């Protein structure tokens, strides 16, 4: 399909321009840098390298006497060592890991925008291991200050005001506030209990209104989608990836929950893995990962994997804002993963997934025990969320326009009028839609509750929902 609003697709290339010294000749058919250059936003194209940070990698050359940057002298730092007490795996005793000497100095000093090279190399190996990718395929890794920050910069790199983006809907509320600020045209692609629907997506694309700019990007959370908890099947992912190639858009694969998948085997392949496994051109996937859900939320470290020209644009944004991801957080993380090794890290993520599977099962049992008939839900296969439809009484329509077909399904009103007063809090579903529509759904996170608290949170006092109906009548 071609349209005047679509950027013309340049020919694919077999090799990409070298954007860093580690880039190797591509061995697969990949989209070349010119493809992304044509799709970058005006702001992204206008960004220029920092004179100082652009030369930072040269400092690492042997024998280099660097007088480049205004780095503070390490002798002035008040820290001699930092001890990290790490929980043992598989009932093993805890272990003390000590950051000192050069390791500590690295953690207390400025570093390169894309992340400490040794940690970045470790993550690159992780991506090869988990997603069956290799060198010479036109991709690399860049570390950032959490995947949310990287997502914001990626959206900014592609979207001009008025540009169109496709989003899986309902979606993560944090994305909606980013897109609203960027003043772009958001088109919802409705999902169901099985995740993002390729048939709905193709219907939108095949019948595109040519008065609107054609979409450059599709945003999706394929494992344990926030808020619905849905995991998109591998078959659907393949269809969606083929649609990206057919209609020429980039998939933003936001995957904070991929490591805590606890659904049936085999686990679906990621978009990043599948674009190599199935025949076709590489380079249509930009992948976002996070350490927040498996190591620490407060460490604020995530990473992006994808085409080199796109990562370069994101790093140029970082140079003028966050400058770099936290050095001390990276040093701590590097010490940990070097202690564990690759398999130790994967074993840890498997234990985290099992932890949340047990919590999911207990919370699901509580819902069946106490809320059957009053609510509807499906068990998630990843993440830490249930997407629950409250069967609110029809009399709640007195609050709003009787002609509104959703007038009786106001979960936000229920939360504010009843749930908070009962000491129960969850996210109203209207926050996950572009138009803030009235909805009977709520997103419930079970991650922090003990079993006793799950019982308390799901056990309704007599007439729980009827109380709401009575309250809004008067």
DOKOL-701940 format. One record per residue (C-alpha): residue number from 0; residue in three letters; x negated, y negated, z negated. Coordinates in Angstrom, 2 decimals. Layout:
N
guba / nulo / px / py / pz
NUM / ALA / X / Y / Z .
...
REM end
This chain:
474
guba / nulo / px / py / pz
0 / UNK / 0.00 / 0.00 / 0.00 .
1 / UNK / -1.30 / -3.44 / 0.86 .
2 / UNK / 0.01 / -6.87 / 0.02 .
3 / UNK / -1.12 / -10.44 / 0.47 .
4 / UNK / -1.37 / -10.78 / -3.29 .
5 / UNK / -3.69 / -7.79 / -3.60 .
6 / UNK / -7.44 / -8.36 / -3.46 .
7 / UNK / -8.87 / -6.67 / -0.40 .
8 / UNK / -10.59 / -3.41 / -1.27 .
9 / UNK / -14.23 / -3.47 / -0.21 .
10 / UNK / -15.81 / -0.26 / 0.96 .
11 / UNK / -16.94 / 2.15 / -1.73 .
12 / UNK / -20.65 / 2.48 / -2.29 .
13 / UNK / -22.92 / 5.39 / -3.07 .
14 / UNK / -25.26 / 3.29 / -5.15 .
15 / UNK / -24.67 / 0.31 / -7.41 .
16 / UNK / -26.88 / -2.72 / -7.79 .
17 / UNK / -29.18 / -2.30 / -10.78 .
18 / UNK / -27.84 / -4.43 / -13.61 .
19 / UNK / -30.35 / -3.15 / -16.15 .
20 / UNK / -33.58 / -1.22 / -16.07 .
21 / UNK / -31.91 / 2.07 / -16.99 .
22 / UNK / -29.52 / 2.12 / -14.04 .
23 / UNK / -30.02 / 5.11 / -11.76 .
24 / UNK / -28.90 / 5.71 / -8.21 .
25 / UNK / -25.29 / 6.89 / -8.12 .
26 / UNK / -24.85 / 10.47 / -6.99 .
27 / UNK / -21.07 / 10.21 / -6.54 .
28 / UNK / -18.87 / 7.95 / -4.48 .
29 / UNK / -18.27 / 4.95 / -6.74 .
30 / UNK / -16.78 / 1.52 / -6.48 .
31 / UNK / -19.61 / -0.94 / -5.99 .
32 / UNK / -20.22 / -4.16 / -7.96 .
33 / UNK / -18.57 / -6.22 / -5.22 .
34 / UNK / -15.28 / -4.44 / -5.93 .
35 / UNK / -15.20 / -5.75 / -9.50 .
36 / UNK / -16.63 / -9.13 / -8.53 .
37 / UNK / -13.56 / -9.72 / -6.36 .
38 / UNK / -11.26 / -8.95 / -9.29 .
39 / UNK / -12.95 / -10.80 / -12.14 .
40 / UNK / -11.26 / -13.88 / -13.56 .
41 / UNK / -12.48 / -17.37 / -12.79 .
42 / UNK / -13.72 / -17.69 / -16.36 .
43 / UNK / -15.69 / -14.43 / -16.15 .
44 / UNK / -17.33 / -15.51 / -12.90 .
45 / UNK / -18.31 / -18.83 / -14.45 .
46 / UNK / -20.17 / -17.32 / -17.42 .
47 / UNK / -23.96 / -17.48 / -17.38 .
48 / UNK / -26.59 / -15.58 / -19.37 .
49 / UNK / -28.05 / -17.09 / -22.52 .
50 / UNK / -31.64 / -18.18 / -21.81 .
51 / UNK / -32.77 / -16.59 / -25.10 .
52 / UNK / -30.69 / -13.40 / -25.16 .
53 / UNK / -31.41 / -12.72 / -21.50 .
54 / UNK / -35.10 / -12.34 / -22.37 .
55 / UNK / -34.58 / -10.33 / -25.57 .
56 / UNK / -35.29 / -6.92 / -23.96 .
57 / UNK / -38.73 / -8.14 / -22.87 .
58 / UNK / -39.75 / -8.41 / -26.53 .
59 / UNK / -39.80 / -4.62 / -26.73 .
60 / UNK / -42.66 / -4.34 / -24.26 .
61 / UNK / -45.82 / -3.00 / -25.96 .
62 / UNK / -48.24 / -5.70 / -27.03 .
63 / UNK / -45.78 / -8.54 / -26.47 .
64 / UNK / -46.39 / -11.51 / -28.79 .
65 / UNK / -42.92 / -12.99 / -28.83 .
66 / UNK / -42.30 / -16.62 / -29.69 .
67 / UNK / -38.96 / -16.52 / -27.88 .
68 / UNK / -36.21 / -16.75 / -30.48 .
69 / UNK / -35.71 / -18.46 / -33.80 .
70 / UNK / -35.69 / -15.20 / -35.72 .
71 / UNK / -36.10 / -15.52 / -39.49 .
72 / UNK / -39.22 / -13.87 / -40.89 .
73 / UNK / -38.32 / -10.49 / -42.49 .
74 / UNK / -40.52 / -11.35 / -45.49 .
75 / UNK / -37.84 / -13.85 / -46.49 .
76 / UNK / -35.06 / -11.24 / -46.63 .
77 / UNK / -34.18 / -10.33 / -50.26 .
78 / UNK / -33.50 / -6.65 / -49.50 .
79 / UNK / -36.17 / -3.97 / -49.89 .
80 / UNK / -33.94 / -0.97 / -49.26 .
81 / UNK / -30.30 / 0.06 / -48.91 .
82 / UNK / -29.23 / 3.50 / -50.12 .
83 / UNK / -26.25 / 5.17 / -48.48 .
84 / UNK / -24.73 / 8.06 / -50.40 .
85 / UNK / -23.09 / 10.27 / -47.78 .
86 / UNK / -20.47 / 12.88 / -48.60 .
87 / UNK / -21.62 / 16.40 / -47.84 .
88 / UNK / -19.92 / 18.39 / -45.11 .
89 / UNK / -18.32 / 21.80 / -45.68 .
90 / UNK / -18.57 / 21.59 / -49.48 .
91 / UNK / -22.24 / 20.65 / -49.34 .
92 / UNK / -23.67 / 18.23 / -51.90 .
93 / UNK / -23.78 / 14.52 / -51.11 .
94 / UNK / -27.00 / 13.13 / -49.65 .
95 / UNK / -28.78 / 9.80 / -50.18 .
96 / UNK / -29.96 / 8.14 / -46.97 .
97 / UNK / -32.32 / 5.21 / -47.44 .
98 / UNK / -32.65 / 2.31 / -45.03 .
99 / UNK / -36.04 / 0.71 / -45.45 .
100 / UNK / -39.06 / -0.47 / -43.47 .
101 / UNK / -38.50 / -0.89 / -39.75 .
102 / UNK / -35.00 / 0.62 / -39.92 .
103 / UNK / -33.89 / -1.96 / -42.45 .
104 / UNK / -35.64 / -4.78 / -40.62 .
105 / UNK / -33.73 / -3.85 / -37.47 .
106 / UNK / -30.49 / -3.98 / -39.44 .
107 / UNK / -31.23 / -7.40 / -40.90 .
108 / UNK / -32.40 / -9.08 / -37.70 .
109 / UNK / -30.84 / -10.33 / -34.48 .
110 / UNK / -30.45 / -7.70 / -31.78 .
111 / UNK / -29.38 / -7.41 / -28.16 .
112 / UNK / -25.79 / -8.18 / -27.19 .
113 / UNK / -25.03 / -4.65 / -25.94 .
114 / UNK / -26.11 / -3.07 / -29.23 .
115 / UNK / -29.23 / -1.56 / -30.79 .
116 / UNK / -30.71 / 0.51 / -27.93 .
117 / UNK / -31.22 / 3.71 / -29.95 .
118 / UNK / -27.58 / 3.69 / -31.09 .
119 / UNK / -26.39 / 2.86 / -27.60 .
120 / UNK / -28.39 / 5.79 / -26.24 .
121 / UNK / -26.84 / 8.08 / -28.86 .
122 / UNK / -23.34 / 6.95 / -27.88 .
123 / UNK / -24.20 / 7.51 / -24.22 .
124 / UNK / -25.11 / 11.11 / -25.04 .
125 / UNK / -21.85 / 11.43 / -26.98 .
126 / UNK / -19.87 / 10.33 / -23.93 .
127 / UNK / -21.68 / 12.87 / -21.76 .
128 / UNK / -21.00 / 15.62 / -24.29 .
129 / UNK / -17.34 / 14.86 / -24.95 .
130 / UNK / -16.23 / 13.74 / -21.49 .
131 / UNK / -18.48 / 15.86 / -19.25 .
132 / UNK / -20.05 / 12.86 / -17.56 .
133 / UNK / -23.61 / 12.43 / -16.30 .
134 / UNK / -26.18 / 9.86 / -15.29 .
135 / UNK / -25.96 / 8.49 / -11.78 .
136 / UNK / -22.19 / 7.88 / -11.81 .
137 / UNK / -22.15 / 4.10 / -12.06 .
138 / UNK / -21.27 / 3.75 / -15.75 .
139 / UNK / -22.92 / 2.77 / -18.99 .
140 / UNK / -22.04 / 1.94 / -22.61 .
141 / UNK / -21.92 / -1.34 / -24.53 .
142 / UNK / -21.33 / -1.69 / -28.28 .
143 / UNK / -19.06 / -4.45 / -29.58 .
144 / UNK / -17.53 / -5.85 / -32.75 .
145 / UNK / -14.70 / -3.32 / -32.76 .
146 / UNK / -12.66 / -2.15 / -29.78 .
147 / UNK / -10.07 / -4.92 / -30.35 .
148 / UNK / -12.73 / -7.53 / -29.63 .
149 / UNK / -13.88 / -5.61 / -26.56 .
150 / UNK / -10.30 / -5.31 / -25.32 .
151 / UNK / -9.78 / -9.06 / -25.65 .
152 / UNK / -12.95 / -9.73 / -23.68 .
153 / UNK / -12.03 / -7.15 / -21.04 .
154 / UNK / -8.59 / -8.70 / -20.53 .
155 / UNK / -10.25 / -12.11 / -20.32 .
156 / UNK / -12.69 / -10.77 / -17.74 .
157 / UNK / -9.91 / -9.67 / -15.38 .
158 / UNK / -6.92 / -11.93 / -15.97 .
159 / UNK / -6.35 / -15.49 / -14.84 .
160 / UNK / -3.26 / -17.36 / -16.05 .
161 / UNK / -0.30 / -16.03 / -14.07 .
162 / UNK / -1.97 / -12.72 / -13.17 .
163 / UNK / -0.03 / -9.49 / -13.66 .
164 / UNK / -0.84 / -6.63 / -16.01 .
165 / UNK / 0.96 / -3.31 / -16.50 .
166 / UNK / 1.27 / -2.05 / -20.07 .
167 / UNK / 2.54 / 1.17 / -21.57 .
168 / UNK / 5.66 / 0.27 / -23.53 .
169 / UNK / 6.28 / 0.22 / -26.43 .
170 / UNK / 2.71 / -0.81 / -27.12 .
171 / UNK / 0.21 / -1.84 / -29.76 .
172 / UNK / 1.35 / -5.27 / -31.07 .
173 / UNK / -2.22 / -6.59 / -31.20 .
174 / UNK / -2.39 / -6.40 / -27.40 .
175 / UNK / 0.77 / -8.44 / -26.90 .
176 / UNK / -0.58 / -11.46 / -28.77 .
177 / UNK / -3.76 / -11.35 / -26.65 .
178 / UNK / -1.81 / -11.23 / -23.39 .
179 / UNK / 0.54 / -13.99 / -24.50 .
180 / UNK / -2.43 / -16.27 / -25.20 .
181 / UNK / -3.92 / -15.44 / -21.77 .
182 / UNK / -0.64 / -16.59 / -20.16 .
183 / UNK / -0.35 / -13.60 / -17.85 .
184 / UNK / 2.70 / -11.83 / -16.45 .
185 / UNK / 3.27 / -8.62 / -18.44 .
186 / UNK / 5.19 / -5.75 / -16.83 .
187 / UNK / 6.28 / -2.95 / -19.15 .
188 / UNK / 5.99 / 0.67 / -18.00 .
189 / UNK / 8.34 / 2.54 / -20.29 .
190 / UNK / 7.06 / 5.69 / -21.94 .
191 / UNK / 8.93 / 8.59 / -23.49 .
192 / UNK / 8.16 / 11.34 / -26.00 .
193 / UNK / 5.64 / 12.72 / -23.51 .
194 / UNK / 3.74 / 9.46 / -23.15 .
195 / UNK / 3.37 / 7.20 / -20.14 .
196 / UNK / 5.62 / 8.15 / -17.22 .
197 / UNK / 3.91 / 8.34 / -13.79 .
198 / UNK / 7.29 / 8.36 / -12.02 .
199 / UNK / 8.33 / 5.11 / -13.69 .
200 / UNK / 4.93 / 3.63 / -12.89 .
201 / UNK / 5.12 / 4.55 / -9.21 .
202 / UNK / 8.66 / 3.21 / -8.90 .
203 / UNK / 7.42 / -0.16 / -10.19 .
204 / UNK / 4.44 / -0.22 / -7.83 .
205 / UNK / 6.26 / 1.05 / -4.75 .
206 / UNK / 8.94 / -1.63 / -5.13 .
207 / UNK / 6.67 / -4.49 / -6.11 .
208 / UNK / 8.03 / -8.03 / -5.75 .
209 / UNK / 5.55 / -9.67 / -3.41 .
210 / UNK / 6.25 / -13.04 / -5.03 .
211 / UNK / 4.30 / -11.81 / -8.06 .
212 / UNK / 0.52 / -11.19 / -8.07 .
213 / UNK / -0.15 / -7.47 / -7.69 .
214 / UNK / -1.39 / -5.91 / -10.97 .
215 / UNK / -5.12 / -5.45 / -11.48 .
216 / UNK / -4.90 / -3.47 / -14.71 .
217 / UNK / -2.84 / -0.80 / -16.50 .
218 / UNK / -3.24 / -0.68 / -20.30 .
219 / UNK / -2.49 / 2.62 / -22.04 .
220 / UNK / -3.20 / 4.54 / -25.28 .
221 / UNK / -3.19 / 8.17 / -24.11 .
222 / UNK / -3.76 / 9.99 / -27.44 .
223 / UNK / -1.36 / 9.36 / -30.32 .
224 / UNK / -0.09 / 6.14 / -28.80 .
225 / UNK / 0.34 / 3.26 / -31.19 .
226 / UNK / 3.25 / 2.94 / -32.02 .
227 / UNK / 5.00 / 6.05 / -30.68 .
228 / UNK / 2.44 / 8.71 / -31.61 .
229 / UNK / 2.96 / 10.23 / -28.15 .
230 / UNK / 0.12 / 11.98 / -26.31 .
231 / UNK / 0.23 / 11.87 / -22.52 .
232 / UNK / -0.18 / 15.30 / -20.95 .
233 / UNK / -3.15 / 16.05 / -18.73 .
234 / UNK / -0.88 / 16.60 / -15.73 .
235 / UNK / 0.60 / 13.13 / -16.18 .
236 / UNK / -2.86 / 11.62 / -16.58 .
237 / UNK / -3.95 / 13.10 / -13.27 .
238 / UNK / -0.86 / 11.64 / -11.57 .
239 / UNK / -1.54 / 8.23 / -13.11 .
240 / UNK / -5.20 / 8.32 / -12.13 .
241 / UNK / -4.23 / 9.15 / -8.56 .
242 / UNK / -1.80 / 6.21 / -8.63 .
243 / UNK / -4.67 / 3.94 / -9.72 .
244 / UNK / -6.62 / 5.06 / -6.66 .
245 / UNK / -3.60 / 4.76 / -4.37 .
246 / UNK / -2.41 / 1.35 / -5.55 .
247 / UNK / -5.84 / 0.02 / -6.49 .
248 / UNK / -5.75 / -0.93 / -10.19 .
249 / UNK / -8.06 / -0.34 / -13.17 .
250 / UNK / -6.97 / 1.85 / -16.10 .
251 / UNK / -7.82 / 0.41 / -19.52 .
252 / UNK / -8.03 / 3.62 / -21.55 .
253 / UNK / -7.73 / 2.50 / -25.19 .
254 / UNK / -8.53 / 5.60 / -27.23 .
255 / UNK / -9.01 / 4.94 / -30.96 .
256 / UNK / -7.26 / 8.23 / -31.81 .
257 / UNK / -8.89 / 10.64 / -29.37 .
258 / UNK / -11.19 / 12.02 / -32.05 .
259 / UNK / -8.25 / 12.72 / -34.37 .
260 / UNK / -6.21 / 14.79 / -31.95 .
261 / UNK / -4.63 / 17.71 / -33.81 .
262 / UNK / -2.18 / 18.94 / -31.19 .
263 / UNK / -2.19 / 22.23 / -29.30 .
264 / UNK / -5.20 / 23.48 / -27.36 .
265 / UNK / -6.53 / 22.80 / -24.86 .
266 / UNK / -6.87 / 19.11 / -25.58 .
267 / UNK / -5.99 / 16.97 / -22.54 .
268 / UNK / -8.94 / 15.48 / -20.72 .
269 / UNK / -9.51 / 11.75 / -20.98 .
270 / UNK / -9.03 / 9.52 / -17.95 .
271 / UNK / -12.79 / 8.97 / -18.03 .
272 / UNK / -13.36 / 12.73 / -17.81 .
273 / UNK / -10.61 / 13.40 / -15.29 .
274 / UNK / -11.74 / 10.81 / -12.76 .
275 / UNK / -14.85 / 12.93 / -12.24 .
276 / UNK / -13.12 / 16.31 / -12.52 .
277 / UNK / -10.54 / 15.60 / -9.81 .
278 / UNK / -11.68 / 14.66 / -6.34 .
279 / UNK / -11.87 / 10.96 / -5.57 .
280 / UNK / -13.78 / 7.74 / -6.04 .
281 / UNK / -15.20 / 6.94 / -9.49 .
282 / UNK / -14.91 / 3.59 / -11.23 .
283 / UNK / -11.19 / 3.10 / -11.88 .
284 / UNK / -11.43 / 3.71 / -15.65 .
285 / UNK / -12.60 / 1.33 / -18.36 .
286 / UNK / -12.67 / 3.21 / -21.66 .
287 / UNK / -12.51 / 1.81 / -25.21 .
288 / UNK / -13.60 / 3.79 / -28.30 .
289 / UNK / -13.81 / 2.96 / -31.98 .
290 / UNK / -15.60 / 4.14 / -35.12 .
291 / UNK / -12.81 / 2.60 / -37.22 .
292 / UNK / -10.62 / 5.68 / -37.55 .
293 / UNK / -13.38 / 8.24 / -38.18 .
294 / UNK / -16.23 / 6.38 / -39.94 .
295 / UNK / -15.11 / 3.02 / -41.34 .
296 / UNK / -12.56 / 0.41 / -40.35 .
297 / UNK / -14.53 / -2.37 / -42.02 .
298 / UNK / -17.76 / -1.60 / -40.20 .
299 / UNK / -16.18 / -3.28 / -37.12 .
300 / UNK / -17.98 / -1.30 / -34.45 .
301 / UNK / -16.57 / 0.07 / -31.24 .
302 / UNK / -17.83 / 0.63 / -27.73 .
303 / UNK / -16.78 / 0.31 / -24.15 .
304 / UNK / -17.69 / 2.68 / -21.34 .
305 / UNK / -17.32 / 1.85 / -17.70 .
306 / UNK / -18.63 / 0.17 / -14.56 .
307 / UNK / -21.79 / -1.83 / -15.08 .
308 / UNK / -20.60 / -5.07 / -13.48 .
309 / UNK / -17.58 / -5.15 / -15.79 .
310 / UNK / -19.69 / -4.54 / -18.90 .
311 / UNK / -22.03 / -7.28 / -17.80 .
312 / UNK / -19.09 / -9.72 / -17.65 .
313 / UNK / -17.96 / -8.70 / -21.14 .
314 / UNK / -21.46 / -9.07 / -22.56 .
315 / UNK / -21.76 / -12.56 / -21.08 .
316 / UNK / -18.57 / -13.42 / -23.00 .
317 / UNK / -20.08 / -12.00 / -26.20 .
318 / UNK / -23.26 / -14.03 / -25.79 .
319 / UNK / -21.19 / -17.21 / -26.13 .
320 / UNK / -18.96 / -15.96 / -28.98 .
321 / UNK / -19.89 / -13.10 / -31.31 .
322 / UNK / -23.44 / -12.97 / -29.83 .
323 / UNK / -23.89 / -9.30 / -30.82 .
324 / UNK / -22.29 / -6.55 / -32.91 .
325 / UNK / -23.36 / -6.43 / -36.56 .
326 / UNK / -26.97 / -5.24 / -36.86 .
327 / UNK / -26.64 / -3.89 / -40.39 .
328 / UNK / -23.53 / -1.91 / -39.49 .
329 / UNK / -25.30 / -0.42 / -36.49 .
330 / UNK / -28.36 / 0.46 / -38.57 .
331 / UNK / -26.18 / 2.22 / -41.15 .
332 / UNK / -24.30 / 4.10 / -38.46 .
333 / UNK / -27.48 / 5.10 / -36.66 .
334 / UNK / -28.95 / 6.44 / -39.91 .
335 / UNK / -25.79 / 8.47 / -40.47 .
336 / UNK / -25.52 / 10.02 / -37.00 .
337 / UNK / -29.24 / 10.80 / -36.90 .
338 / UNK / -28.77 / 12.66 / -40.18 .
339 / UNK / -25.73 / 14.53 / -38.91 .
340 / UNK / -26.81 / 15.10 / -35.33 .
341 / UNK / -24.30 / 15.23 / -32.49 .
342 / UNK / -22.63 / 18.42 / -33.71 .
343 / UNK / -22.45 / 17.10 / -37.25 .
344 / UNK / -20.62 / 14.01 / -36.02 .
345 / UNK / -18.17 / 16.14 / -34.03 .
346 / UNK / -17.68 / 18.43 / -37.03 .
347 / UNK / -16.85 / 15.35 / -39.11 .
348 / UNK / -14.27 / 14.13 / -36.60 .
349 / UNK / -12.70 / 17.60 / -36.57 .
350 / UNK / -12.40 / 17.43 / -40.37 .
351 / UNK / -10.79 / 14.00 / -40.12 .
352 / UNK / -8.31 / 15.32 / -37.55 .
353 / UNK / -7.44 / 18.25 / -39.83 .
354 / UNK / -6.98 / 15.82 / -42.76 .
355 / UNK / -4.40 / 13.84 / -40.78 .
356 / UNK / -2.73 / 16.98 / -39.41 .
357 / UNK / -2.00 / 18.12 / -42.97 .
358 / UNK / -0.64 / 14.69 / -43.84 .
359 / UNK / 1.49 / 14.67 / -40.71 .
360 / UNK / 2.95 / 18.06 / -41.55 .
361 / UNK / 3.84 / 17.08 / -45.10 .
362 / UNK / 5.38 / 13.79 / -44.02 .
363 / UNK / 7.36 / 15.58 / -41.31 .
364 / UNK / 8.65 / 18.04 / -43.92 .
365 / UNK / 9.75 / 15.12 / -46.11 .
366 / UNK / 11.60 / 13.54 / -43.20 .
367 / UNK / 13.43 / 16.80 / -42.52 .
368 / UNK / 14.22 / 17.25 / -46.19 .
369 / UNK / 15.59 / 13.78 / -46.85 .
370 / UNK / 16.43 / 11.95 / -43.62 .
371 / UNK / 17.95 / 14.56 / -41.31 .
372 / UNK / 21.03 / 13.00 / -39.74 .
373 / UNK / 19.97 / 9.51 / -40.77 .
374 / UNK / 16.96 / 9.26 / -38.45 .
375 / UNK / 15.37 / 10.85 / -35.38 .
376 / UNK / 11.69 / 11.43 / -34.66 .
377 / UNK / 9.10 / 13.66 / -32.99 .
378 / UNK / 5.91 / 14.99 / -34.55 .
379 / UNK / 2.82 / 13.19 / -33.25 .
380 / UNK / -0.11 / 15.21 / -31.90 .
381 / UNK / -2.72 / 12.59 / -32.78 .
382 / UNK / -3.14 / 9.35 / -34.75 .
383 / UNK / -1.37 / 8.40 / -37.98 .
384 / UNK / 2.04 / 7.17 / -36.85 .
385 / UNK / 5.61 / 8.39 / -36.65 .
386 / UNK / 7.98 / 6.51 / -34.35 .
387 / UNK / 11.33 / 6.82 / -36.10 .
388 / UNK / 14.76 / 5.89 / -34.80 .
389 / UNK / 17.03 / 4.84 / -37.65 .
390 / UNK / 20.68 / 5.77 / -37.19 .
391 / UNK / 21.91 / 2.43 / -38.48 .
392 / UNK / 25.64 / 2.03 / -39.08 .
393 / UNK / 27.69 / 0.45 / -36.27 .
394 / UNK / 29.02 / -2.10 / -38.74 .
395 / UNK / 25.62 / -3.75 / -38.67 .
396 / UNK / 26.80 / -5.34 / -35.43 .
397 / UNK / 28.46 / -8.05 / -37.51 .
398 / UNK / 25.06 / -9.69 / -37.77 .
399 / UNK / 24.78 / -10.40 / -34.07 .
400 / UNK / 26.63 / -10.78 / -30.80 .
401 / UNK / 29.14 / -7.94 / -30.44 .
402 / UNK / 28.53 / -7.85 / -26.67 .
403 / UNK / 24.87 / -6.93 / -27.16 .
404 / UNK / 24.59 / -3.17 / -26.60 .
405 / UNK / 21.72 / -3.04 / -29.10 .
406 / UNK / 23.47 / -5.25 / -31.64 .
407 / UNK / 23.91 / -2.45 / -34.17 .
408 / UNK / 20.30 / -1.34 / -34.00 .
409 / UNK / 18.39 / -4.05 / -35.80 .
410 / UNK / 15.52 / -2.33 / -37.64 .
411 / UNK / 13.81 / -5.62 / -38.49 .
412 / UNK / 16.90 / -6.81 / -40.35 .
413 / UNK / 17.08 / -3.47 / -42.15 .
414 / UNK / 13.44 / -3.76 / -43.27 .
415 / UNK / 13.87 / -7.30 / -44.54 .
416 / UNK / 17.30 / -6.84 / -46.10 .
417 / UNK / 16.93 / -3.41 / -47.69 .
418 / UNK / 13.60 / -1.60 / -47.35 .
419 / UNK / 11.31 / -4.27 / -48.80 .
420 / UNK / 13.61 / -4.63 / -51.79 .
421 / UNK / 13.28 / -0.88 / -52.36 .
422 / UNK / 9.48 / -1.15 / -52.28 .
423 / UNK / 9.11 / 0.44 / -48.82 .
424 / UNK / 7.40 / -1.27 / -45.90 .
425 / UNK / 6.96 / -0.29 / -42.27 .
426 / UNK / 6.61 / -2.05 / -38.92 .
427 / UNK / 9.78 / -3.10 / -37.07 .
428 / UNK / 9.89 / -1.78 / -33.53 .
429 / UNK / 10.70 / -5.13 / -31.94 .
430 / UNK / 7.07 / -6.21 / -32.47 .
431 / UNK / 5.93 / -3.58 / -29.95 .
432 / UNK / 7.88 / -4.99 / -26.98 .
433 / UNK / 7.12 / -8.00 / -24.81 .
434 / UNK / 10.55 / -9.59 / -25.29 .
435 / UNK / 10.87 / -8.92 / -29.05 .
436 / UNK / 14.07 / -6.98 / -28.32 .
437 / UNK / 16.37 / -5.66 / -31.02 .
438 / UNK / 15.68 / -1.97 / -31.62 .
439 / UNK / 16.53 / 0.84 / -34.08 .
440 / UNK / 12.90 / 2.04 / -34.13 .
441 / UNK / 10.24 / 1.59 / -36.77 .
442 / UNK / 6.57 / 2.55 / -36.78 .
443 / UNK / 5.60 / 4.40 / -39.94 .
444 / UNK / 1.96 / 4.99 / -40.89 .
445 / UNK / 1.42 / 8.01 / -43.14 .
446 / UNK / -2.37 / 7.69 / -43.46 .
447 / UNK / -2.64 / 6.26 / -46.99 .
448 / UNK / 0.25 / 7.91 / -48.81 .
449 / UNK / -0.23 / 10.78 / -51.23 .
450 / UNK / 2.26 / 13.65 / -51.09 .
451 / UNK / 4.12 / 12.18 / -54.05 .
452 / UNK / 4.31 / 8.80 / -52.36 .
453 / UNK / 5.57 / 10.45 / -49.17 .
454 / UNK / 8.39 / 12.00 / -51.18 .
455 / UNK / 9.21 / 8.64 / -52.74 .
456 / UNK / 9.06 / 6.76 / -49.43 .
457 / UNK / 11.39 / 9.14 / -47.58 .
458 / UNK / 13.85 / 10.01 / -50.36 .
459 / UNK / 16.82 / 7.68 / -49.89 .
460 / UNK / 18.93 / 6.64 / -52.83 .
461 / UNK / 22.63 / 7.45 / -52.37 .
462 / UNK / 24.15 / 5.34 / -49.62 .
463 / UNK / 20.78 / 3.97 / -48.50 .
464 / UNK / 21.89 / 3.08 / -44.97 .
465 / UNK / 25.48 / 2.43 / -46.06 .
466 / UNK / 24.14 / -0.21 / -48.45 .
467 / UNK / 22.68 / -1.98 / -45.44 .
468 / UNK / 25.99 / -1.80 / -43.59 .
469 / UNK / 27.89 / -3.21 / -46.57 .
470 / UNK / 25.32 / -5.93 / -47.19 .
471 / UNK / 25.52 / -7.37 / -43.69 .
472 / UNK / 29.32 / -7.30 / -43.60 .
473 / UNK / 29.64 / -9.84 / -46.37 .
REM end
